Amino acid sequence: MHIIKNMHVLRGDDKLITYNITDVNTKQVIDLTGAVIVFVAKERKEDTDLEAVINLSTLTSGITITDAVNGQFQVKIPKADTLPLEGNFLYDVQVDLPAGDRQTPVIGTLTVDRDVAVA
């Protein structure tokens, strides 16, 4: 089972989200030491990862494991990624553990709203 977490951000703003991950089956904290974490947001589920409007990873940028033993990490969606967007996007967070297990503990809708001020 996964957690559904819907969130909002204003277009052109940064968004910082902290996650504390537990095993979707056992509910035990997942040790993220050596894990690869990916955050992907798309217009449609059928879109490929290359078509994603946001694609962040611990291997590239945007995701930092802040407390591996306690299953905590942060996703920072940069303003450059939200600036061209407006509307609702599907997203998920996938965790690949060193032993080869993959879990998708978080899914949801990312809503990017137009802001009032244009700077």
N, C-alpha and C positions, 0 to 999 in steps of 0.2 A: 504494500500500500504506500502511496506517496501523499505528500502534503500538497494541497492546492493553495497557492499564495498569489492572489491577484494584487497588482501594484500599479501606481500612477507615477508619472514624471511629466514635468513640463518640458516642452520641446526646447532644446538648446541648454538644458540643465544637466549637471552631473547627477548620478544616482548611486548612492552607496548602500548596499544591502549586506547585513551580516546573517549568516546561516549557521545553525548548530545542527549537524546531521546525525541521525540515528539510523540504524539498519531498518529497512522497510519491513522486514519479517520479524526480527527479534526485539526491536525497539531499543537495542543497546547502542551506546555511542560508538560511532565508527572512527577508528584511528586512521587519520588521513596522511600519516607518514608515507611519503613516496607516491601518493595518489595523484592522478591527473583529473582535473575538474574542468568541465566545459559548460558554459552558459550560451544557449542559442535562442534567438528570437526570430520568428518567421511570420510572414503574412498568412501562409497556409501550411498545414502539416505536410502536404505533398512536396513542398519546396525542398530542394537539396540544401545541405549546409552551405554550399557556395552561394546560394541565393538568399541566405539569411540576412536580415537587416542588421542584426547584431550577433557577433560570434566572438566570444571571449574565452580564454583558457589560461590555466596555470602554465602552460607551455609557451604561450605568446605574451599576452598582457590582459589585464583587467581582473584577474582573480588571484588573491593572495591567501594562502593558508596561514591563519593567525594563531591557531592553537591546535596542532595536528592531533595530539593525544585525546583532546576533548571534542574532536569533530567540528571545529569552528573554522570558517573561512569567510572572506568578504569578496563581493563582486562589486566592481566600480564600473558603471556604465558611463563612459565619457560623454561630455556635451557634444563632441563631434559626431557621435553615433546617434544622438537623439535629435540633433538639429534638422536633418532632412525628413524626419518622421512626423506623422500625425495619424492617430487612429488606434485600433486594437491589434495586438500581435500576440501570437501564441509563443510561449517560451517553456524551456525546461532546463534543469540542471542535471548533468550526468556525472557520475563519479566512477572512475576506473581505478580499482585498487591494485596494488602490486601483485597480488595472487591471481589476478586475471578476472576477478568478479567485477561486474558492472551493475550499478544501481542508478535509478532515476528517482531521487527522493523528493524532488520539488517540480511541480508543473504549475502553469497558471497563465493568466492574461496580463500583458504589459500594455497599459493604456498611456499613450503619449498625447497630451493635450497641448493645444496652442496656448502660448502665454500672452499676456496683455502687453507687456513692455517689449519693445524690439530694440535691442542694444547693438 
